Amino acid sequence: MSPKPRYELKFPVTLAQKLAFMSDISSGLVADPNGISATYRVSSMYFDTDQLQAYWQKMDGEALRKKYRLRFYTAAIDDQQRITTAFMEIKHRINDLVFKERVKLTDEGANCILADARELTHLDRHVVADALATGRTTIDTIRKAASVPGFFAVNVISYLREAWEGAIDRRLRLTFDSSCQAYTPATYLDVALNSGSNILRHDEFIMEIKFDEAIPRWMRDLVSKHSIRLSRFSKYAFGVERLQNTSRPQFHNRCTPFETTSTHNATLPESKTTIV
């Protein structure tokens, strides 16, 4: 079964906006059980072509695009960062609609791919047993992309995520990403050391609302109440620019959503659902 597309909307917010928004909305949410106090670290190694096709598709505003990434979760074990869970993913986007294909990796397989992107051409050796059957199409798609000359690991983006789910509709998700930094691929195990290149300042957050068909009216009204505005923001693209390499094509010299007044003013998909 193909993954169901969902809306994924991003809003840059300050700490004050986040606290005010959560004060109004918390009764309609429950904490993501995967976090500690709803919070966990998310890290992703992004792969692209030598011409940075995924980066330029984003910069050119192409409506239909995709990114390849290895998403991994870490924990401090014996005073060292260890990978606890990892997935190889293809993130597809059609305007604000997103869907993901992914296969779970073995611990050894994740480390092999993180250390050498060429291992993606042997992805079937590095996934858990169940994925060999259920994820065959995804595995083949990733292997084909990785076999193209010039396909390489570009950067690692790591951040803290505070995640909440709808108390009634668990497919509704609200997240706040902070402490977002970009790392070179070789330093993927340094993600918890705050030694990367900053994408966000300490008091800045990227709020994301994810839902299936329409944003609930109660949440829509609160977004309007707090004057929170949509923004096109790609952590991967900003990470490319923060770690720019002069041997690559000329990058855009862009501000973050917090440094510019240019925002995306699309209408939020409306819902008639009211949650009291």
Secondary structure, 3 states (H helix, E strand, C coil): CCCCCEEEEEEEEEHHHHHHHHHHHHHHEEECCCCECCEEEEEEEEEECCCCHHHHHHHCCCCEEEEEEEEEEEEEECCEEEEEEEEEEEEEEECCEEEEEEEEECHHHHHHHHHCHHHHHHHHHCECHHHHHHCHHHHHHHHHHHCCCCCEEEEEEEEEEEEEEECCCCCCEEEEEEEEEEECHHHHHHCCCCCCEECCCCCEEEEEEEECCCCCHHHHHHHHHCCCCCCCCCHHHHHHHHCCCCCCCCCCCCCCCCCCCCCCCCCCCCCCCCCC
